[in-house]
Amino acid sequence: MNVTLRQLQVFEAAARHLSYTNAAKELYLSQPGVSIQIKQLEESIGLSLFEQVGKKMHLTTAGREMFVYSKSIGHLLEEADGVIEELKGVRSGRLAISIATTASHFTTRLLAAFAQRYEGVTISLDITNRESLHQQLAENQPDLVIMGQPSKGMDVESEAFMLNPLVMIAPTNHPLAKKKSLALDKFQNEHFVVRECGSGTRDAIERFFKYHEICFQTGIEMTSNEAIKQAVEAGLGLGIVSLHTLELELETERIALLDVVGFPIERHWFIVQRSGKRLSPVAQAFRQFVLTEAKRFVRLPIDSN
């Protein structure tokens, strides 16, 4: 089989998008240019890689197999590039980071500081939910991920680098806002604004209340912590969120932090990578930067720690 790396690169993009047009945009090629490369690849293998069903493009059996190999070859080339950069030292390179939406409040500052220290590095940042992070790790897409504890059974390597305390919040005019040492059973009949099912925060909260044999009633589900805070501020229910997301609300006294026995729920932030992944020098430097310096980028009022 006589194929070129360029043909594999073009095929991988077209297979990922299932679109010649989107592959052309990503690779800065014309659509006919993409079509020619894939046709030459198909002629070399002797099998069709795509089939058109109605208006939709699909991979053939050969296409699905070739997609797996083209991704693996791409990753190997990235690793080779990393080895070469390692010989040169960390002066340039590319860094692909994905982070949980909850962690964005401090990680954007952390990345800014890292970028200042390594000015020649190009950073790609994706802020997304837990399900998407798991998918990205399964497909070995980012160099590193910052998130809560990964689900059991995932083929990843992870290391905790900082506490991620979950706290209970209420509108400032809530009857319990000024109370001290509130017992957990006082919240049996309260309704909570919560993250969607599958969220790491949601899972941790439900485990906590189940352990303490307290009924946990969900009122409204939200897909982001920002939406939860706005809903709590508007009086739609109580909330449980990471303390690290409350910098602005606590400074402006828009939300009350409840003093509840057993809180905060202590979780951790993790730096995560696919098992066996060989990190580039830039990624290694960023990982060490996170492990040693992340704590100084969390900003909260002194009296809320």
Residue frames as qw, qx, qy, qz and C-alpha x, y, z in Angstrom:
[[0.000, 0.890, 0.456, 0.000, 0.00, 0.00, 0.00],
 [0.464, 0.114, 0.041, 0.877, 1.65, 3.20, -1.22],
 [0.134, -0.889, -0.413, -0.143, 0.08, 6.15, 0.62],
 [0.329, 0.439, -0.224, 0.805, 1.37, 9.56, 1.66],
 [0.220, -0.324, -0.610, 0.689, 1.11, 11.31, 5.00],
 [0.201, 0.114, -0.064, -0.971, -0.76, 14.16, 3.29],
 [0.497, -0.174, -0.667, -0.528, -3.39, 11.75, 1.99],
 [0.459, -0.339, -0.775, 0.271, -3.85, 10.32, 5.49],
 [0.097, -0.236, -0.344, 0.904, -4.09, 13.80, 7.00],
 [0.351, 0.014, -0.289, -0.890, -6.75, 14.85, 4.49],
 [0.539, -0.228, -0.764, -0.272, -8.67, 11.60, 4.92],
 [0.336, -0.280, -0.716, 0.544, -8.58, 11.87, 8.73],
 [0.114, 0.193, 0.179, -0.958, -10.09, 15.36, 8.61],
 [0.481, -0.023, -0.478, -0.734, -12.78, 14.32, 6.10],
 [0.525, -0.221, -0.822, -0.009, -13.63, 11.20, 8.16],
 [0.197, -0.245, -0.600, 0.735, -13.83, 13.21, 11.37],
 [0.256, 0.262, 0.084, -0.927, -16.16, 15.81, 9.85],
 [0.446, 0.385, 0.804, 0.083, -17.86, 13.43, 7.40],
 [0.326, 0.905, 0.216, -0.169, -17.63, 16.36, 5.02],
 [0.686, 0.267, 0.164, 0.657, -15.17, 17.28, 2.28],
 [0.059, 0.840, 0.134, 0.522, -16.20, 20.93, 2.66],
 [0.550, -0.824, 0.086, -0.108, -15.42, 21.12, 6.40],
 [0.856, -0.206, 0.189, 0.435, -12.17, 19.19, 5.92],
 [0.517, 0.549, 0.169, 0.634, -11.15, 21.68, 3.23],
 [0.185, -0.902, -0.018, -0.390, -11.85, 24.61, 5.58],
 [0.755, -0.634, 0.133, 0.107, -9.83, 23.05, 8.39],
 [0.788, -0.131, 0.321, 0.509, -6.85, 22.28, 6.17],
 [0.083, 0.762, -0.156, -0.623, -7.05, 25.48, 4.08],
 [0.268, -0.046, 0.814, 0.514, -7.55, 23.47, 0.90],
 [0.504, 0.118, -0.280, -0.808, -10.10, 23.64, -1.89],
 [0.809, 0.010, 0.425, -0.406, -12.86, 21.04, -1.89],
 [0.849, 0.471, -0.219, -0.100, -11.59, 19.56, -5.17],
 [0.216, 0.631, -0.693, 0.272, -8.13, 19.34, -3.56],
 [0.531, -0.261, 0.681, -0.432, -9.58, 17.21, -0.73],
 [0.885, 0.276, 0.171, -0.333, -11.48, 15.06, -3.21],
 [0.639, 0.614, -0.464, 0.008, -8.34, 14.41, -5.28],
 [0.047, -0.529, 0.776, -0.340, -6.27, 13.37, -2.24],
 [0.662, -0.076, 0.610, -0.429, -8.94, 10.94, -1.06],
 [0.858, 0.441, -0.046, -0.259, -9.48, 9.51, -4.54],
 [0.444, 0.620, -0.636, 0.119, -5.74, 8.84, -4.82],
 [0.304, -0.362, 0.776, -0.417, -5.79, 7.16, -1.40],
 [0.818, 0.151, 0.370, -0.414, -8.75, 4.97, -2.43],
 [0.760, 0.560, -0.306, -0.126, -6.96, 3.99, -5.65],
 [0.160, 0.580, -0.758, 0.250, -3.86, 3.05, -3.65],
 [0.447, -0.179, 0.764, -0.430, -5.82, 0.86, -1.24],
 [0.195, -0.032, -0.875, -0.443, -8.19, -0.52, -3.86],
 [0.166, -0.540, -0.814, 0.135, -11.32, 0.10, -1.76],
 [0.110, -0.703, -0.228, -0.665, -13.82, 2.92, -1.30],
 [0.287, -0.034, -0.611, 0.737, -13.52, 4.81, 1.98],
 [0.279, 0.233, 0.328, -0.872, -16.76, 6.83, 1.84],
 [0.052, 0.388, 0.844, 0.366, -20.28, 6.17, 0.63],
 [0.228, -0.042, 0.023, -0.973, -23.11, 8.62, 0.04],
 [0.063, -0.438, -0.896, 0.031, -26.54, 7.68, 1.44],
 [0.005, 0.896, 0.444, -0.022, -29.05, 10.35, 0.53],
 [0.164, 0.922, -0.112, 0.333, -27.47, 13.66, 1.44],
 [0.574, -0.740, 0.345, -0.064, -25.25, 12.18, 4.16],
 [0.522, 0.563, -0.634, 0.087, -21.70, 10.88, 3.86],
 [0.863, -0.437, 0.205, -0.149, -20.74, 7.70, 5.72],
 [0.074, -0.607, 0.785, 0.102, -17.55, 5.74, 6.20],
 [0.851, 0.135, -0.452, -0.231, -17.38, 2.30, 4.59],
 [0.915, -0.391, -0.002, 0.099, -15.99, -0.64, 6.57],
 [0.744, 0.222, -0.040, 0.629, -12.59, 0.06, 5.02],
 [0.059, 0.733, -0.023, 0.677, -13.02, 3.75, 5.82],
 [0.655, -0.714, 0.026, -0.247, -13.67, 3.04, 9.51],
 [0.910, -0.194, 0.019, 0.367, -10.56, 0.86, 9.72],
 [0.549, 0.443, 0.019, 0.708, -8.46, 3.45, 7.90],
 [0.223, -0.837, -0.027, -0.499, -9.77, 6.19, 10.21],
 [0.804, -0.589, 0.031, 0.071, -8.42, 4.34, 13.27],
 [0.816, -0.009, 0.110, 0.567, -4.99, 3.95, 11.69],
 [0.314, 0.664, 0.098, 0.671, -4.84, 7.51, 10.37],
 [0.424, -0.852, 0.016, -0.307, -5.53, 8.86, 13.88],
 [0.863, -0.424, 0.099, 0.257, -2.87, 6.60, 15.39],
 [0.686, 0.289, 0.125, 0.656, -0.30, 7.72, 12.81],
 [0.017, 0.824, 0.077, 0.561, -1.21, 11.34, 13.50],
 [0.637, -0.762, 0.060, -0.095, -0.65, 10.87, 17.23],
 [0.871, -0.154, 0.127, 0.449, 2.71, 9.17, 16.61],
 [0.470, 0.550, 0.104, 0.682, 3.83, 12.09, 14.47],
 [0.283, -0.870, -0.006, -0.405, 2.80, 14.51, 17.23],
 [0.815, -0.549, 0.105, 0.152, 4.87, 12.48, 19.71],
 [0.770, 0.175, 0.134, 0.598, 7.84, 12.53, 17.34],
 [0.156, 0.772, 0.068, 0.613, 7.48, 16.29, 17.05],
 [0.568, -0.802, 0.024, -0.184, 7.47, 16.48, 20.85],
 [0.877, -0.259, 0.102, 0.392, 10.68, 14.49, 21.11],
 [0.548, 0.451, 0.112, 0.695, 12.38, 16.84, 18.66],
 [0.160, -0.840, -0.043, -0.516, 11.12, 19.87, 20.61],
 [0.780, -0.622, -0.001, 0.078, 12.42, 18.28, 23.80],
 [0.786, 0.026, 0.082, 0.613, 15.88, 18.20, 22.28],
 [0.251, 0.610, 0.117, 0.743, 15.51, 21.89, 21.47],
 [0.152, -0.174, -0.532, 0.814, 14.13, 22.87, 24.91],
 [0.068, 0.726, 0.675, -0.113, 10.78, 24.50, 25.79],
 [0.130, -0.290, 0.109, 0.942, 10.91, 27.60, 23.63],
 [0.468, 0.152, -0.299, -0.818, 7.97, 26.95, 21.33],
 [0.048, -0.108, -0.992, -0.043, 5.34, 24.37, 20.53],
 [0.487, -0.312, -0.341, -0.741, 1.61, 23.80, 20.73],
 [0.038, 0.016, 0.848, -0.529, -0.44, 22.98, 23.82],
 [0.476, -0.319, -0.533, -0.622, -4.01, 21.61, 23.65],
 [0.001, 0.016, 0.758, -0.652, -5.83, 21.95, 26.97],
 [0.439, -0.464, -0.553, -0.535, -9.43, 21.06, 27.83],
 [0.045, 0.072, -0.656, 0.750, -10.97, 22.12, 31.12],
 [0.121, -0.575, -0.806, 0.079, -14.24, 21.64, 32.99],
 [0.027, -0.743, -0.271, -0.611, -16.51, 24.69, 32.91],
 [0.602, -0.773, -0.198, 0.023, -16.37, 24.84, 36.72],
 [0.731, -0.340, 0.066, 0.588, -12.58, 25.17, 36.63],
 [0.462, 0.625, 0.242, 0.581, -12.53, 28.01, 34.11],
 [0.245, -0.957, -0.104, -0.111, -12.59, 30.69, 36.83],
 [0.487, -0.759, 0.356, 0.243, -8.99, 30.02, 37.86],
 [0.775, 0.025, 0.484, 0.406, -7.54, 28.09, 34.92],
 [0.454, 0.814, 0.199, 0.303, -7.84, 30.99, 32.48],
 [0.191, -0.943, 0.267, -0.063, -5.63, 33.07, 34.78],
 [0.745, -0.389, 0.499, 0.212, -3.28, 30.12, 35.19],
 [0.739, 0.405, 0.402, 0.358, -2.99, 29.73, 31.41],
 [0.215, 0.957, 0.007, 0.196, -2.35, 33.45, 30.98],
 [0.423, -0.803, 0.416, 0.060, 0.56, 33.26, 33.42],
 [0.795, -0.078, 0.533, 0.280, 1.94, 30.16, 31.69],
 [0.597, 0.692, 0.286, 0.289, 1.70, 31.91, 28.30],
 [0.020, -0.977, 0.192, -0.086, 3.67, 34.88, 29.66],
 [0.601, -0.580, 0.529, 0.151, 6.39, 32.56, 30.92],
 [0.534, -0.004, 0.728, 0.430, 6.57, 30.62, 27.63],
 [0.295, 0.618, 0.018, -0.729, 5.83, 33.30, 25.05],
 [0.208, 0.354, -0.717, -0.563, 6.56, 31.11, 22.02],
 [0.155, 0.164, 0.971, -0.080, 3.90, 28.53, 22.92],
 [0.419, -0.121, -0.378, -0.817, 0.58, 28.41, 21.05],
 [0.200, 0.075, 0.850, -0.482, -2.30, 27.35, 23.31],
 [0.432, -0.236, -0.601, -0.630, -5.58, 25.78, 22.25],
 [0.155, -0.008, 0.718, -0.679, -8.22, 25.90, 25.00],
 [0.449, -0.315, -0.650, -0.526, -11.58, 24.10, 25.14],
 [0.242, -0.092, 0.614, -0.746, -13.95, 24.77, 28.06],
 [0.583, -0.086, -0.599, -0.542, -16.63, 22.09, 28.15],
 [0.757, -0.402, 0.175, -0.485, -18.67, 19.71, 30.30],
 [0.523, -0.430, 0.732, -0.083, -17.63, 16.46, 31.94],
 [0.843, 0.298, 0.441, -0.074, -19.16, 14.18, 29.31],
 [0.580, 0.802, -0.133, 0.042, -17.27, 15.95, 26.55],
 [0.130, -0.768, 0.621, -0.091, -14.00, 15.78, 28.53],
 [0.726, -0.158, 0.666, -0.070, -14.41, 12.01, 28.92],
 [0.794, 0.555, 0.249, -0.006, -15.01, 11.69, 25.18],
 [0.314, 0.884, -0.340, 0.060, -11.95, 13.80, 24.35],
 [0.375, -0.591, 0.710, -0.080, -9.77, 11.71, 26.67],
 [0.827, 0.118, 0.546, -0.065, -11.11, 8.49, 25.11],
 [0.712, 0.673, 0.144, 0.136, -10.12, 9.81, 21.68],
 [0.698, -0.271, 0.083, 0.658, -6.74, 11.09, 22.95],
 [0.320, 0.826, 0.271, 0.377, -7.47, 14.61, 21.66],
 [0.117, -0.954, 0.167, -0.219, -6.07, 17.08, 24.23],
 [0.435, 0.444, -0.651, 0.436, -2.61, 17.01, 25.75],
 [0.175, -0.085, -0.759, 0.621, -4.02, 17.52, 29.23],
 [0.368, -0.608, -0.507, -0.489, -7.38, 17.97, 30.93],
 [0.010, 0.122, -0.584, 0.802, -8.26, 19.84, 34.12],
 [0.597, -0.336, -0.458, -0.567, -11.40, 18.45, 35.74],
 [0.680, -0.447, 0.391, -0.430, -12.88, 16.77, 38.80],
 [0.446, -0.306, 0.841, 0.031, -12.03, 13.14, 39.47],
 [0.437, 0.227, -0.653, -0.575, -12.39, 11.07, 36.26],
 [0.883, -0.112, 0.030, -0.455, -14.91, 8.23, 36.25],
 [0.586, -0.375, 0.718, 0.021, -13.65, 4.81, 37.30],
 [0.782, 0.268, 0.552, 0.108, -12.57, 2.50, 34.52],
 [0.446, 0.889, -0.065, -0.077, -11.23, 5.24, 32.26],
 [0.870, 0.091, 0.039, 0.483, -7.85, 4.57, 30.65],
 [0.142, 0.889, -0.077, 0.429, -6.24, 7.72, 32.06],
 [0.598, -0.114, -0.435, 0.664, -3.54, 8.92, 34.43],
 [0.179, -0.837, -0.201, -0.476, -4.61, 11.60, 36.90],
 [0.502, -0.089, -0.495, 0.704, -3.15, 13.52, 39.82],
 [0.234, -0.881, -0.411, 0.008, -4.96, 15.73, 42.32],
 [0.481, 0.287, -0.127, 0.818, -3.43, 19.19, 42.63],
 [0.096, -0.187, 0.245, -0.947, -5.88, 21.28, 44.67],
 [0.138, 0.383, 0.814, -0.414, -8.98, 21.03, 46.86],
 [0.181, -0.256, -0.477, -0.821, -12.29, 21.87, 45.18],
 [0.080, 0.228, 0.760, -0.603, -14.73, 22.62, 48.03],
 [0.183, -0.473, -0.652, -0.563, -18.46, 22.47, 47.25],
 [0.001, 0.140, 0.509, -0.849, -20.50, 24.97, 49.27],
 [0.055, 0.643, 0.762, 0.052, -24.21, 25.67, 49.71],
 [0.083, 0.000, 0.058, 0.995, -25.52, 29.04, 48.53],
 [0.044, 0.678, 0.722, -0.134, -28.78, 30.93, 48.95],
 [0.111, 0.776, 0.221, 0.581, -30.31, 34.30, 48.08],
 [0.236, 0.255, -0.459, 0.818, -29.11, 36.97, 50.50],
 [0.463, -0.284, 0.150, -0.826, -32.66, 37.40, 51.85],
 [0.697, -0.126, -0.689, -0.152, -33.15, 33.69, 52.60],
 [0.652, -0.684, 0.006, -0.327, -34.26, 32.97, 56.23],
 [0.928, -0.279, 0.016, 0.247, -31.23, 30.72, 56.79],
 [0.561, 0.688, -0.134, 0.440, -28.67, 33.15, 55.36],
 [0.077, -0.749, 0.395, -0.526, -27.62, 34.55, 58.77],
 [0.887, -0.407, 0.093, -0.198, -27.87, 31.29, 60.75],
 [0.057, 0.657, -0.748, 0.073, -24.81, 29.43, 62.04],
 [0.112, -0.212, 0.964, -0.110, -24.03, 25.68, 62.12],
 [0.720, 0.123, -0.046, -0.681, -27.19, 24.64, 60.29],
 [0.579, -0.104, 0.806, -0.065, -28.04, 20.94, 60.63],
 [0.022, 0.124, -0.778, -0.616, -28.30, 19.07, 57.36],
 [0.069, 0.434, 0.898, 0.000, -31.83, 17.84, 58.10],
 [0.143, 0.622, 0.261, -0.724, -33.10, 21.43, 57.86],
 [0.214, 0.444, -0.483, -0.724, -32.79, 21.05, 54.09],
 [0.357, 0.178, 0.917, 0.004, -35.08, 18.02, 53.73],
 [0.358, 0.709, 0.595, -0.126, -37.84, 20.14, 52.21],
 [0.024, 0.749, -0.216, -0.626, -35.69, 22.66, 50.37],
 [0.803, 0.534, 0.249, 0.089, -35.50, 22.58, 46.58],
 [0.461, -0.546, 0.387, 0.583, -32.11, 22.86, 44.90],
 [0.584, 0.768, -0.156, -0.214, -31.03, 24.24, 41.56],
 [0.727, -0.364, 0.540, 0.217, -28.57, 21.63, 40.29],
 [0.112, 0.502, -0.679, -0.524, -26.34, 20.62, 37.40],
 [0.798, 0.205, -0.323, -0.466, -27.54, 18.06, 34.86],
 [0.935, -0.214, 0.279, -0.044, -27.31, 14.31, 35.48],
 [0.866, 0.327, 0.003, 0.378, -23.79, 13.05, 34.77],
 [0.105, 0.853, -0.265, 0.438, -22.13, 16.19, 36.10],
 [0.574, 0.109, -0.650, 0.486, -19.33, 15.46, 38.56],
 [0.135, -0.227, 0.394, -0.880, -20.70, 18.06, 40.98],
 [0.733, -0.172, -0.140, -0.642, -24.20, 16.54, 40.80],
 [0.818, -0.001, -0.574, 0.037, -22.85, 13.04, 41.46],
 [0.352, 0.168, -0.611, 0.689, -20.83, 14.23, 44.48],
 [0.367, -0.229, 0.224, -0.873, -23.85, 16.04, 45.97],
 [0.827, -0.132, -0.280, -0.468, -26.17, 13.06, 45.57],
 [0.715, 0.052, -0.635, 0.286, -23.60, 10.73, 47.17],
 [0.102, 0.234, -0.504, 0.825, -23.20, 13.16, 50.08],
 [0.559, -0.198, 0.128, -0.795, -26.91, 13.41, 50.86],
 [0.865, -0.042, -0.439, -0.239, -27.43, 9.66, 50.42],
 [0.534, 0.161, -0.670, 0.490, -24.57, 8.95, 52.84],
 [0.056, -0.089, 0.501, -0.859, -26.19, 11.22, 55.45],
 [0.022, -0.434, -0.901, -0.001, -29.65, 9.71, 54.72],
 [0.137, 0.540, 0.240, -0.795, -31.13, 13.09, 53.86],
 [0.532, 0.613, 0.573, 0.115, -33.65, 13.50, 51.05],
 [0.219, -0.365, 0.278, 0.861, -32.21, 15.70, 48.32],
 [0.447, 0.685, 0.559, -0.135, -34.89, 17.41, 46.25],
 [0.319, -0.065, 0.408, 0.853, -33.97, 18.84, 42.88],
 [0.308, 0.685, 0.376, -0.542, -36.07, 21.70, 41.60],
 [0.551, 0.809, -0.072, -0.193, -34.44, 22.93, 38.40],
 [0.824, -0.095, 0.318, 0.459, -31.60, 21.47, 36.35],
 [0.206, 0.931, -0.174, -0.246, -29.05, 23.78, 34.74],
 [0.908, 0.311, -0.003, 0.283, -26.19, 23.06, 32.35],
 [0.468, 0.494, -0.272, 0.680, -23.76, 25.61, 33.81],
 [0.447, -0.390, -0.524, 0.612, -22.70, 26.98, 37.17],
 [0.021, 0.023, 0.043, 0.999, -23.32, 30.53, 35.96],
 [0.454, -0.350, -0.510, -0.641, -26.97, 29.66, 35.36],
 [0.590, -0.425, -0.656, 0.199, -27.23, 28.05, 38.80],
 [0.318, -0.228, -0.328, 0.860, -25.86, 31.16, 40.52],
 [0.182, -0.129, -0.226, -0.948, -28.26, 33.42, 38.64],
 [0.554, -0.391, -0.630, -0.378, -31.20, 31.15, 39.51],
 [0.534, -0.393, -0.586, 0.465, -30.25, 31.11, 43.20],
 [0.153, -0.094, -0.126, 0.976, -29.84, 34.87, 43.24],
 [0.352, -0.212, -0.377, -0.830, -33.33, 35.19, 41.72],
 [0.497, -0.169, 0.535, -0.662, -34.79, 33.02, 44.49],
 [0.774, 0.149, -0.418, -0.451, -35.54, 29.86, 42.48],
 [0.951, -0.232, -0.203, 0.019, -33.92, 27.60, 45.07],
 [0.503, -0.739, 0.412, 0.177, -30.72, 26.81, 46.92],
 [0.741, 0.592, -0.318, 0.008, -27.57, 25.74, 45.13],
 [0.760, -0.498, 0.338, 0.245, -24.41, 23.73, 45.74],
 [0.639, 0.745, -0.116, 0.151, -21.43, 24.83, 43.66],
 [0.759, 0.045, -0.200, 0.618, -17.66, 24.96, 43.75],
 [0.328, -0.811, -0.148, 0.461, -16.36, 27.73, 46.00],
 [0.434, -0.240, 0.398, 0.771, -13.97, 28.57, 43.17],
 [0.170, 0.499, 0.615, 0.587, -16.86, 29.80, 41.02],
 [0.239, -0.829, -0.504, 0.042, -18.09, 32.38, 43.55],
 [0.484, -0.081, -0.082, 0.867, -15.38, 35.04, 43.43],
 [0.034, -0.310, -0.227, -0.922, -17.52, 37.84, 42.00],
 [0.510, -0.570, -0.507, -0.398, -20.75, 36.94, 43.81],
 [0.652, -0.506, -0.411, 0.387, -19.09, 36.88, 47.23],
 [0.371, -0.034, -0.044, 0.927, -17.21, 40.13, 46.63],
 [0.187, -0.269, -0.255, -0.910, -20.42, 41.92, 45.59],
 [0.232, 0.096, 0.751, -0.611, -22.56, 40.15, 48.23],
 [0.546, 0.093, -0.380, -0.740, -25.06, 38.98, 45.60],
 [0.812, -0.120, -0.543, -0.178, -25.25, 35.48, 47.11],
 [0.521, -0.646, 0.422, -0.364, -25.09, 34.19, 50.68],
 [0.481, 0.288, -0.822, 0.101, -22.80, 31.35, 51.69],
 [0.771, -0.483, -0.107, -0.401, -24.70, 29.09, 54.12],
 [0.064, -0.519, 0.780, -0.343, -22.98, 27.74, 57.23],
 [0.902, -0.071, -0.169, -0.391, -24.02, 24.07, 57.10],
 [0.601, -0.482, 0.634, -0.066, -22.67, 21.25, 59.25],
 [0.807, 0.117, 0.553, 0.171, -20.73, 18.82, 57.05],
 [0.559, 0.776, 0.143, 0.256, -19.96, 21.45, 54.43],
 [0.526, 0.538, -0.382, -0.536, -17.96, 22.12, 52.38],
 [0.966, 0.114, 0.234, 0.002, -18.05, 18.82, 50.52],
 [0.232, -0.724, 0.532, 0.374, -14.39, 18.26, 49.80],
 [0.878, 0.426, 0.194, 0.103, -13.49, 17.26, 46.26],
 [0.479, -0.501, 0.376, 0.615, -10.29, 17.80, 44.28],
 [0.538, 0.759, -0.191, -0.314, -9.18, 19.19, 40.96],
 [0.818, -0.133, 0.488, 0.275, -7.19, 16.75, 38.83],
 [0.255, 0.673, -0.499, -0.483, -4.73, 17.13, 35.96],
 [0.821, 0.120, 0.544, -0.124, -5.51, 14.24, 33.60],
 [0.276, 0.561, -0.605, -0.493, -3.98, 12.66, 30.51],
 [0.924, 0.165, -0.209, -0.275, -4.59, 9.53, 28.47],
 [0.799, -0.436, 0.403, 0.101, -2.69, 6.53, 29.86],
 [0.780, 0.034, 0.422, 0.461, 0.63, 6.01, 28.14],
 [0.379, 0.898, 0.148, 0.169, 0.51, 9.38, 26.40],
 [0.663, -0.098, -0.020, 0.742, 3.97, 10.80, 25.82],
 [0.013, -0.940, -0.247, 0.234, 3.73, 14.47, 26.69],
 [0.526, 0.668, -0.027, 0.526, 5.59, 17.07, 24.68],
 [0.450, -0.009, -0.374, 0.811, 8.07, 19.29, 26.56],
 [0.208, -0.328, -0.043, -0.920, 5.47, 22.07, 26.53],
 [0.719, -0.413, -0.383, -0.407, 2.80, 19.80, 28.00],
 [0.724, -0.194, -0.506, 0.427, 5.24, 18.51, 30.62],
 [0.219, 0.141, -0.250, 0.933, 6.07, 22.09, 31.59],
 [0.438, -0.380, -0.165, -0.798, 2.37, 22.98, 31.86],
 [0.780, -0.349, -0.512, -0.084, 1.61, 19.91, 33.96],
 [0.582, -0.130, -0.447, 0.667, 4.36, 20.83, 36.41],
 [0.026, -0.265, 0.036, -0.963, 3.15, 24.44, 36.41],
 [0.619, -0.436, -0.345, -0.555, -0.35, 23.28, 37.40],
 [0.786, -0.296, -0.512, 0.180, 0.90, 20.96, 40.15],
 [0.539, -0.142, -0.340, 0.757, 3.11, 23.58, 41.79],
 [0.096, -0.044, -0.058, 0.993, 1.40, 26.92, 41.16],
 [0.189, -0.493, -0.687, -0.500, -2.35, 26.47, 40.58],
 [0.353, -0.623, -0.615, 0.330, -3.36, 27.47, 44.12],
 [0.231, -0.387, -0.096, 0.888, -2.15, 31.04, 43.73],
 [0.083, -0.116, -0.496, -0.857, -4.65, 31.71, 40.92],
 [0.303, -0.597, -0.736, -0.100, -7.72, 31.11, 43.09],
 [0.041, 0.214, -0.209, 0.953, -9.07, 34.46, 44.36],
 [0.421, -0.611, -0.642, -0.190, -11.70, 34.57, 47.09],
 [0.270, -0.774, 0.148, -0.554, -12.57, 36.98, 49.91],
 [0.172, 0.371, -0.800, 0.439, -10.59, 36.09, 53.03],
 [0.462, -0.122, 0.573, -0.666, -13.67, 35.55, 55.19],
 [0.858, 0.189, -0.051, -0.476, -15.09, 32.93, 52.79],
 [0.465, 0.429, -0.774, 0.026, -12.13, 30.52, 52.90]]
